[in-house]
Amino acid sequence: MHSMTGFGRGHHATDQVAVRVEVSSVNRKQCEVSTYTPRNLTELDPQLRKHVLSRVSRGRINVQIKLEHPEGLAAGVQVDTARARALEAAFTELSDAINRPLHPTSTDFLRAPDVFSFEEDVSVEAIWEAILPALDQALDALLAMRAKEGAHLRVELDRLLTLLEVQTSAIEKHAPEVVTAYRENLHRRLREAGLDLDLEDERVLKELALFADRCDITEEITRLRSHFRKFASYLDSPEPVGRPLDFLCQEMNREFNTIGSKSNDASLAQHVVNAKTELEKAREQVQNIE
C-alpha cells in the first residue's frame, strides 16, 4: 500500500551534461503529471509524463528538471535585437504618455520573453539519455517514501477497522433488546390506557411483528461484515487500492445510516454515531492512499 504523498531526488551526469531531477507528489483523485523543464526541452514533456505514468497510478506529480553543463559546453546565448528594441520603444512611449522618463534596466530585458534564448550544444536525445537515470532515481525515492507512509496508513486503518467491527458487534448484540423494550413499553401503555389486553392477543402480536420487521437490521449487519472482509483484503493487496477503499467507506456509511434510521433506540443510535465517527476517520486516511 502506498500513500500519494512523497518526494524524491535524482542526479546523473554524462560527459556532456549533468541532470538533477526532483519529483514530488500530493493527493489527487486521478493521476496528473506537471513538468518543469528548460524551455528548449519542452518537446520532452510527453516522454516525461509517459515514463512517470508507467510507475505512478494516482496523485499530482510535479517533475522538475535542471541541467548543468561542464565547462566549455555551456549553452549558447542568442539575442533577439528586434524584441529588445521593441521593449525599449515601449518604455519610451510609456514615458511620453505619463510625462516622466522611464528607462528599461537589464532585469527588464532578462524578464521579457524571448529577448534572450539559449541554444544547447548537446542534442535533445543525449539530454534525454541523461535525464532518464536521474528520473528513475528520483521516482525510486518517491515510491519508497510513499510506501513508508502507506505502511503507517495501513496500521491506522487496521486499528479503525477493528473499532468498526467492535461497534457493529455491539449493534448486533443490542438489536434484539429493542423489540423487547418496545414490547414492554407497549404493554405498559395499554395498561395505562385501561386496555387490559393479553400480550398473546392477536392484535398485540401483529403490532410487535410489524415493529420487529421495521427494526430488523440483519441485512445491514451482513453487508457490513462483507464490507469489512473486503476492506481487510484490500489492505493486504499490492495493487493501488485507494479508489475501492473509498467506495467501501461510502457503502459502509450507507449501511450505518440505514441502521440509524431503523434504530428507534437511544443506545443503538449512540453505537451508530460512534461507528460513523470512526468511519469518517478511516475515510480521511483513505483519501491519501494511491
N, C-alpha and C positions, 0 to 999 in steps of 0.2 A: 504494500500500500504506500502510495506517495501523496504528499501534500502538493499544493500548487504554488507554494512559496519557496523560493530558493535563489541562490546566487552562485555563479562560477566564473573563474577567470582562467584564460589560457594564453600561452605565448609560444611562438615558433619563429625561427629565423632561418633564412637561406643566405646565399652569397649576395643576393640582390635586394632582399627586403626582410624586415623584421615585422611581425604582426602581433598585436595584442588584442585579445577578444575578451569582452565582458558580457555575460549573459545573466539576466535577472528575470524572475517570473512572479506574478501575483495572480489572484483569483480571477477567473472568468468562466462563464458557462460553456463557452466554446474555446477553440484554440486560435489565438491571434498572435501573429509574429510581426513585430516592428523592428526595422533595421536602421541603423545609423552608421553610414559609411561615407568616406570621402566622395565628393560629388562625381568624380571621374570613374567611380566604381559602381554607380547605380545599376549598371547592367547586370551586376552580380546578385542583386536583391532576390530575383526569383530562385536562383540556386541556393541562396542562404535560407530562404523560407522553406524550400522543399527539404533541405537537409535537416533543419530544426524539426519540421513536422514529422520526419521519419523517426524521431526519437522522443518527441513530446506530444501528447494527445490532447492536453487541456490546459488552459491558463493563458494569460497575456505574457508573451515572451519578448523581452527587449534585448536586441543584439547590437552591441557597439563595437565597431572595428576601427583600430588605429594603426597606422603604418609608420614605420621608421626606416630610413634608408642609410646604408653605410656611406661613409664619406666618399664623395665623388660620384654617387649615384642618386643624388637628390633630384627631385622632380624639377623640371624647368619651369620658369615663370614667364607667362605671356601677358602682355598688357594690351587692353583694348583702348587705344588712344581716343577713338571716336566717343566711346562711352565716358571717358574721363573728361573730354572737352564738353560733352553734353551736361555732365554733372556741374562743372564749373559755370557753364552758361546759365543753368538753373539757379545757382546761387546768386549770380549777377541779376537775373530777372527778379528774384525774390527781394534782393537789396533795393532795387528800384521801386518795387511795389510797397515796401514798408518804410522807404526813405531812411534806411540805416544800412551801413556797409556790413556785408556778411561774406566771409571767405571760407571755402572748404579746407578742412585740415586733412592730414594724412589718414586719420581714423575714418573720416567720411569716405575717402576713396577706397579704403580697405573693406568697409562695410557695404559699399554699393555692389550689387550683384553683377558678376561677370566683368568688372573692370580688371581684376586680376584673375587669371586662371592658371592651373598647374597641370603640366603635362608629364606623365610618368615616363621614365626611361625604361621601366620594366613593363612587360606585356601584362594584360589583364589575366591571361591564362596562368602566367607564372605567379602572379599575386594570389590567384585562387588556390593554387597548389600549396602556397604558404599559409593561406587562411584556414584551409580545411583541418590540418592537425591542431591548430590553435583552437578552432571552433569545437572540435571533438573533445579537447581537453577541458574547455570551459563547460561544455554540456555534461561531461562526466562529473565534474564538481557540482554542477547544478543538480543533477539527478541524485547524487549522493546526499546532498543537503535535503532534497525533497523526500528521499527515502528515510532519512533520520527523523525528520519531523513527522513523516507518516507513521513511523513506529510509535511515536508518542501519542499521536491521534488515535491509533488503534487501541492502546491501553485505556485511554479515556473513554472511547466508545464501548469497549468491553465492560467497563465499570457502569456506564449509563444503561447498557442493555440489561445488565444484571438487576439494576434498580427497577427498570420497566417490568421485568419478569416478576419481581417481588410484588410490585403494586398490582399487577394483573392477577397473581395468585390470591392476594388479599381481596380483590374484587370478586373473584370466582368463589372464594370461601364465604364471603358475606352475602352474596346474591340470594341464596335460599332464605336467609333471615328476613329479607324484605317482604316476601309473601307472608311469612309467619307473623310479622309485625302488623301487616295490613289486616290479616285475619283477626288478630286480637283487637285492633282498633275498630274494625267493622262490628264485631260482637259488642264492644263497649258502646258504640254509638247507637246500636239497635236497642240496647238496654236503656240507655239514657232517653231514647225517644219513646220508651214504653212499648216497644215491639219485642215481645218475648219470643223470638224465633229460635228454633233449634239450629245449631251450626250445621247439622246434617240436612237442613231444609234445602230443597232443590234450588230455590232462588238464591240462597246464600252460596251454595256450591257453584252455581253458574257465575255469580259475581266474582268469586275467588278465582275461578278458572280463567275468566276474561282478564282479570288483573295479572295473573301469573303469565298469561300469554303476552300481554303488553310489556311486561318486565323481563321477559326471557332474553338473556344475553349469551346464550350458548354459542350461537353462530359467530358473534363478535369475538368471543374468547378464543374460539377455534381458529379464526382468521388471524388474530393477534399472535397465537402460538406459531402459526405457519410463517408469519412475517418475521418473528424473532429468529426462527431457524434459518430463514433465507438471509437475514441480516448478518448472522454469525458466519454463514458460509462465505458471504462476500468479503468479510473482514480477513478471511484466510486466502482470498483469491490473489494471484499475482497480476491479474489484469486490472486496468483502470476501472474503478467501481463507484466513483463519485455520483454519477447520474442515477444508477439503480438504487444506491443507498438513499439518495434524496427522494426518489419515488416511494421507497418503502416508508420513509418517515411521513410522507403525506398520507399514505394508506393507513398507517398506524394512528395518525391523528384523526382520520375519518372514523375509525373504529371506536376510539375513546370518546369522540363526540357523540356517537350513536349510543354508547353505554351511558354517557352522562344524561342524554335526553330520556333514557328509559329508567334511570335510577330511582327517582321518586323517594330518595333516602339520603339523609344528610351525610352519614358515614360513607356510603358508597360514592357520593358526589365528591367527597374530600379525597378519596383514593384516586378518582379520575383526575382531579386537579393536580394532585401530586405527580401522577403519571405524565400528564401533559407538560408539567414544568420540566421534568427530566427529558422528555422527548424534544422539547424546544432546545435544550442544551445540546442534545445529540445532533439536531438538525443544524445548529450553528457550526458545530465541528465538521459536519459532513460537507458544508459549503466550501471547505478548504481542501477537499480530497479530489485528486485527479480522477 
